[in-house]
């Protein structure tokens, strides 16, 4: 700009420009994910949204522009020249440009996690070498966000206010005294901005504080900004014991994850166990689990899964315990849900952890984990080893096996296509001694949502993931067709679930609870362990381990934050999840939400769209507090394998 101002005035004008960039980012974020936020939007809620957004944007903006403000205001006579301030302009545009791009990238990522991204994302994808290609695909798909980012960065540069200080008219003592006072004042205001308030009682705001401005936890993503959520979670202690209860004895009387079985029939039920964790295979896509959708006309995209479920045991209400693959694996295989952050990307990853593999391995089972991606991808190999799997088979092992076509079956992005990898999985089980316990994590029904060329003719559906779901469903059909001809098949207990949910076009699956809806299916080819049915119970991923061990007649004590669905009465089964700073607890016809300090809301489980708040049942919040404290206490004291 041609008009010049003092450094302080220029700083203020440029900070307003940064606020403008943050505002544009919020609008773009909301529009990109309009279908998720629209059901709960009302103009009466707009003032709270704006107040909350301003509070968190102030904090995020201060974090982003801290270096710039110091460069502008630090009282040093030698810096008052055009060259220096042109450098400051570059710093301002680069920092705020990165912040804007981070918000735009997160706008795309939101639909997969239903929350703002935190610093753990860097650990989650640390082992991937295909991210450049994935980003390139998303840039092409969301070209309009790229153009918007370029436009905003250009305006940040074009509208930047250049300062000019008339130092020649000031004596050095006046310049330095004035500069120190201004610098100190700005530092004080910045600290208040980062903390979220000026009062002594104000603690630094955290991600969960966003919930005070919205009616649904998922909407907290509208209030927050990605620079804030990333910066505020760097190096932070994730797990802290809240000490809701006066003693551990009192806590354990309310809830304990420690299971002490009494059955003595393990020798009679040495079944093989096969756990199929299907990428993004949410309940929404399965027609037989959605008979009321679209006035009863909904067919879904999984004809094989529908046929399998008709011969299996599943549950009316079933949920994932997280929104990411790295959440699903501990929940399913070790009975450990996700709370706050995936524990395996925190320092708690060094804790001793058990699971199905460790428990059954100690009883003579051969154990192996299969994942068609390269070794190290998603941290699965490390987790498999830590939880007792004796062997791990990935893309490299598939390619080395002469029975496969090797990398000809690589999808070019993440892993081996599901159909050939599931066939390989079944063949490898032919090589194992019985009894065995194995788990496979599929990959094809994953972003960027493509299928092999031979399957391009599959119907597309209404979302880009639907064709992938059809492909993976057929891959499951081929797996079971091959497995059913093998000698180990009849003596095997199969478990089918998904790691998490994914894209949705039905309102129920966009709610805070519906967004966790995942199948939990048990299939026994002999039909001797249980009767096929859809039971009127609540089920969650962390129930899989206790249920499998119960069906096998396990007598060894173990830890799992779930229950045996075969022996637990319907009014005692439950599900717990965490989203955007809020814990959700489902039990006996209710769902309650709690932010760790106070109860936020409660709904009837039959209120599928979560529109009508009700009073929570007595004792339900106490139970949730006990689950939270048991989790936190055991995480911080490394007691995930001991009572």
N, C-alpha and C positions, 0 to 999 in steps of 0.2 A: 504494500500500500504506500501511497505517496505521502500520506500524512504521518508524521512521527510523533511518538509519545515518550514519556519517561519510561524507564524499564519497568517500574511498578505498574503503570497504567497499561503498558503493552502486555505485561504478564496477565493482568486481569482480563483484558479483551481476548487474549489467546486462550485463556482457560474457559471463557464463555464459548469460544469456538469449539473447544474440546467437548464441552457439555452438549453442544449441538450435534457433534459426531456420535456421541453416546445415544442421544435421543433418536437419531436416524437408525442406529443399530437396533434399538428396542422395537421400533416400528417394523423394520424388516424382519426381525426375529418373530414378532407376533404374526405377521402376514404369512411368513413361510410355514408356520405351524398353526395356521388359523383354525383348522378343524379340531385341534386339541383344546384350544382356549375358548372357542366361540360358545360352547354349551353353557359355560358359567359366566359369560361376560354380561355386564349390565352397566348402564351409564351411572347408576347410583354408586357403583363401586369404583368409578373412575378417580374420584379424589384420593381415595386410599392408595390406589395404584400409583398415582402421580407422586404422592408424598413418599411412599416407600421407594419408588424408583429414584427419586432425587436423593434420598438418603444414601442408598447404595452406590449410585453413580458418583456422588461426591467422594465416597471412600475409594472407589475404583479409580476415579480420575486423579485423585491425589497420589495414589500408589504409582500410577502410570507416569505422572508428570513431576514426580519428586525431583528427579535429576535435573529436569529442565528448569524447575523453579530455583534450585540451588545455583545453577549456572547463571541464571538471569539476575539474581539478587545478591549473591555473595559480594560483600563490599571490597572490591579490588579495582583500584583506579586503572590498572593496565588493561582491563577487559573492556573498557568503554570505547570500542571502536567498531566500525562496520564489519570487518572481517570476523571478529568474535561473534557478533550478533547474527551474522549469516550462518555461522556454525550452530548457534542456538536454534535457529529456524530449522535446520536439518534435523537436529535432535528432536525437536517438537513434532515434526511431521512423521519421522520414523517411529517414534514411540506411540503416538496416537494412531498412526496407520496400522501398526501391528495390533493394537488393541481392537481396532475396528475389524480387521480381518479375522481375529480370534472370535469375535462375536458372530461374524458371518459363518465361519466354519462350524461353530457350535449350533447355529440355527439349523444346519443340515443334520448334525449329529444328534440333536435333541430327540428326534422321533425314535431313536434306537435306545435311549437311556431314560427319557422323560425327566431329565434334570440337567442343570448346568454342569459343564465339565470341571473337574478339579485337577489338582496337580498329579494325582495318581495315574492319570491317563498316560503320562510319559513312561511309567513303569509297565503299564498294561501292554503297551505296544513296543516295548524296548527290543524284543526279539524278532520283530518283523522286518523283512527287507523288501517288501512289496508296497510300502506306503506311498511312494512317489506315484506309482501307477494308479493306486486307488484314489489319491487326491486328484490326479489328472482326469479320471473318469468323472468325479464329482464336480470338478470345475466345468467340464463340458455340459453336464446335466444341469448345473445351476449357473449358467453363464451370466444370467441377470444379476446375481449376487457379485460376480466378478466385476461386471461393469459398474455396479453401484460402488464397490470398494475403490475402483480406480477413480471414479468421480469424486468420492469423498476425500480421498488422499490428495487429489488435485486441488480441491477447494481448501483443504487445510493449508496447502502451500500458497495458493493464490490469495486467500483472505487473511493470511498471517499478518499481524501488525509488527512492524519493525520498530524497535525503540531507538531513541537518540538522546543521550544524556548530555546536557550542557555543563560538563564538569569544569570548564574553564572559568565559569563564574562563581564556582564554589571553592572555598578554602578546603584543604585536605581534611582538617579536623571536622569541618561541617559535613563533608561527604561521608567520612567514615562513621561519624556518630549517627547521622541520619540513616546510613545504610545498615548499621548494626541494629538499630531500633526496628526498621522495616523488616529486616531479615528475621529478627526474633518474633515479631508479630505474625509474620506469615508462617513461621514454623509452628507457633502455637495454634493458629487456625488450621493448619494442615493436620496436626495431631488430633485435634477435635474432629476434623473431617474423616480421618481414617478410623477413629473410634466410633463414629456415628453419633456424637453428641458432645455437649460442652460441660454437662454437670459432672460432679465428682462421682456420682452414683452410676454414671454410664460406663458400662464395660465395652470393650471393643466388640462391635457387632459381628456376628457370625452368620453363616448361611441360614441357620434355622430362624433367625430373626425376621427373615422375609415373610414368614408365614403369618405374622400379625397383620399383614396388609391384604391378605387374600383369603378366600373362603375354601380353597382346595389346595393341598400341598403341591400338586402339579403346576399350579399357577405361580408358584414362587419363582419359577424360571423367568417369568415376565419381569419380576422385580429385580432380580439379580443381574449382574453382568459378568461375562466370562473372565476378564482381567481380575476382578475382585475374587471370584471363586477359585481361580488358580493361585493367585498370590497369597490369599489368606489361608490356604491349606498346605503351603510349602513348609515342610519341617514341623508341622504341628502334631502334637500328640493326639492320635485319633481316638484311642480308647482310654476312658477315665472311669473309674468305679464311682457311680453316683451315690452309693451308700444310702439307699432308700430305707434299708432295714437296719435295726440296731445290732443284730448279730448274724453270723452265718447260719446259726441254728434256726433262727426265725425265718431267714430267707429260704432255707431248704424246706421248711414246713409248707411254704406257699408253692414253691416250684423248684425242682432240681432236674438238670438234664442227665443225671446219672441213672443208668438203667441196670438193674440187678435181676436178670431172668431166673426163673425157677424151673424151667422145663428141663427134662433129662432125656429128650428124644432125638438128640443130634445124630446119633448113629443110624437112625431109621430114615432120616431125611437129608441125606448128603446130596442134594440137588446141585447141579451146575447153576451158576447165576450169570445172566447176560443182561447188562444194562445198556440200553440204547439211548444216548443223549442226542437228540436231533436238533440241530441248529434252528432257532427261531420258529419251532413247530408249535405255535401257540394254539390255545383252545379255539380261537376264533375261526381258524381254517378248517376245523374238523366238523363235518356236517352232523354226525351222530351226537355230538355234544352241544349242539345249538339248534335243537328241534323247534324252538319258538322264534328264531330269528326270521325276519322278513315274512311275518305272518305264517310261519310254518313251511315256507317254500324253499328255504335255504338248503342247498345241497353241499356246500363246502368244496374243498379241493383235495380231499384225501379218501378216495374210495377204498383203498386197501386198509388204511388205518380204521375206517368205519367198520370194515368186515372183521378186523382183528378185535376191536373193542366189543363187538357183539359176542365174542367168545371169551372176554376178559373181565376182570374186576376193575372198575374205575369209580369215580366219585363225582357227585353233583357239583361240588365246589372244590376246585383244585387250583393251587397257586404255585408259581415260582417264588423264590425268596429273594430275587434280585432282578436287575435289568440287563446284566452283562454276562457274557460267557464265563468270565472269571468269577462271577458270583455263583453260577450254577454248579460248577464242578464241586466245590466244598459242600454245598447244600445237599447235593444228590449223593455223593460218595462218602461224605464224612459227617453229615447231619449238622453242619455248621452254617447258619444263615448269614446273609450280608447285613451288617449294621454299620451305618455311617460310610464306611469304605470297604472294598474287598480286602479282607484281612491279609491275603497273601501278597499284597503289594505294600504292606505296612511293616514296621519292625516286628510285629507279632508273627510274621511269616517264619521266624526262627523258632517259634514254639513247637513242642512235640505234638504231633497230630495223628490221630488214629483214623479209622474208617472201615468200610466194608473189606477192603483188600487186606488191611493189617489183621482184622479180627478173623477172617476166614483163612488167611495165609497161615496164621498160627495154628489152625486146625487141619493143616495138610492140603489146603486148596492151592492149585497153581493159579497165579494171578497175572494179568496183563492188561495194559491200557493201550488203546489204539486211537490215533488221531492222524488224519491224512495230510496234515501240514508238516513243514520242516521241523526237525527237532528243535525245541526251545520256543516254538511259537506259543504265544499267549501264556507262557509260564507253565503249560500243562505238564511237561515232562518233569519239571522240578516238583510240582505238586504231587504227581503220581508217585514219584520216588519217596517223597516225604510221608505219604500216607500208606505206604506198604505194598505198592504194586511191584512185583519182582521184575517184570519186563515192560518195556515201552516200545511200541511200533509206530513209526511215522512215515512220512513220504519217502525218506531215504531207504527204509526197509522195504517198502512196497516196490520201489524201483529196482532194488537188488534181488527181488524174488523172481526167478525165471518163469513163474506161472503167470506173471502180469505183463502188461504192455509198457511198464515203466512210465516215464514222463510223458508219453503220448496221452496219458489220461490225466495230466495236470491241467487244472482249470485256468492257468495263466495268472491267477490272482492269489489264491489262498492255499489250495490243497488239491489232492486227488479228487476227482468227481466221486459223488456218493456211490453210484452203482458199482463201479469197479472196486472201490475201496471196501464196501460192505461185503462184496464177494471174497475179497482177500481176507477180510476179518473172519468170515466163516471158514475159509480154508485153513487159516492159522489155528483155529480152534480144533480142527481135525488133528493137528499136530500135538495138542496138549493132552496131558493125562487128566482123567477125571478123579475127583470133582475139580472144576475150575471156576474161577470168578473173573469175568472180563467186563470191560466197559469200552464203548466206542463213542467218540465225539464226531458227528458228521459236520460237513462244512458247506455243502453246495447251496443250501437255502440261506444264503448270506449275501450282503452287499458285495459286488455290484449287481446281483440278481440276474445272472445269465445261466443258461443251460447248455449242454453239449449240442453240437450242430444237429445230431441225429434226432434231437427232441425239440427242435424249434417249432414243430407243428403242434405242440401241446397248446391247448387254449390258454389265453393270457390272463383272464380274470380282470378284476377292476383295479388291482394294485400290481406294481412291478414284481412283488415277491410271489404272487400267486402261481405263476408258471414254475418257479423254482420249487414251491411246495408240491405241486403235482409231480415234478421230476423226482424229488426226494421220496414222495409217497410210493412211486413206482419202484424206486431203488430198494425201499423196504420190502415191497412185494417180492422182488427178485431175491433178496436176502433170505426171507422166510421160505421161499420156494426151494432154495438150495439147502438151507439148514434142515428143513423137514425131512430130507433124504439122508441125513447123517445119523450115525448111531447114537450120538449124544443128545439129540434133539428132544426126545421124549422125557429125558431125565433133567430137563433144564427149566428153570424159572426165568422168564423174560420180564424185564421192566422197560417200559417205554415212557419217555418224558422229553421235555424240551429244556434247553438251557435257560431260555427266557422268551418273552413275547417279542413281537416286531410290529411292522406297519399294520394299521387298522383302518377300516372304513365303517365301523359300527360304533355307535355312541357308547354303548356299555363298556367296550374295551378301551375307551379313552378316559375312563374315570380313574381315580387314584387306586382303587382296588382292582377294577377290571383290567388295568394295564399289567397286572401280575398273573393273569389267568393262563395256566399251563396244564397240559394233561399229565396225570399220574396214573399209569395203566400197568396192571399185573396180568401176565398171561401164562397159564400152566397148560401145556399140551395134553397132560393126562387128565385135567379137570378133577384132580383129587385134593388139591390144597384148599380150594375155595370154589364157590359157585359164581359163574359169570353174572355180573349185575352192574348197575350204576347205583351205588349206595348213596343214601342221603346223608353224607358226611362231609366235613371239611377236611381237605388233604393238602399237604404242602411237600415240597421237595425233601425237606429234612425228615419226613416220615418214611422215606424209602428205606433207609438203612435199618431203622428199628423193625419195620414190617418184614423185610427180607430175612433178617436174623430171627425174627419170631417164627416165620414160616419154616425155617430150617431147624428150629428147635435149639437155637444157640443157648448155651448156659454161661457164657463168659460175660462179666460186667463190661459195660462200654458207655461212652458219652455221646449223646445226640440230642439236639434241640428239636425233637419231634416225638411222635408216639407210634406204637404198633397199631396200625389201622385195623387189624383183624380182631384185636382184643379190646380196643378202647371204645367205649360207648359213643354214639353220635354226638351227645351233648358235651363231651369232653375233648373231642378232636378240635384242633385249632390251627391257625396259620398266622405267621408274623412276617412283616416286611417293613422296609424303611425307604422313604422317598422324600427328598428335599427337606431334610431336617425333621421329619415326622415319622413316628412309629405307627404302624397299623396292626391291629390285633383282631382276628376274626374267630368267633367262638359262639356256639349255641344260638345262632340266628342273629348275631349282632356283629358290627365292626366298629371299633373305636379308634380314634386318632389321638396321639399324645406326642408333644414336642420335647419330652424329657423333663419338663418343669410343670406343665399344666395340661389338663385334658382340653383338646381342641373341639372335638365333635364326636358324635356317635350316630349310627344309622342302623336300621334293620337290614339284614343281609338280603331280604327280598326287595329292598329299595335299590334296584340295580343301578340306577343313575345317580344315587347318593344325593337326593334333592331335599329330603325331609329329615331334619335332625331330631333325635329322640334322646331321652335320658339314658345313660349307660347303665347296665345292670350292676347291682352291688357286687363288689369284689373283682370285677373284670379288670379295672385299672390296676389294682393291687397285683393281680397275676401278671399283667404286662410288665409292671415295674420289676417283679421278681425275675422274669425272663431276661430283661435288660441287664439287671445287676449281675445275674449269674454269668451272662455273656461277657460283660466288661471285666468282672472280677477274674474270670478264668483267662481272659486274654492278657491282662496285665500281670498276672502271677504265673503264667505258663502252666495252667491246669486244665488243658483240653483233653488229657488222657487219664486224669486221676480224680478220685473223690477226696 
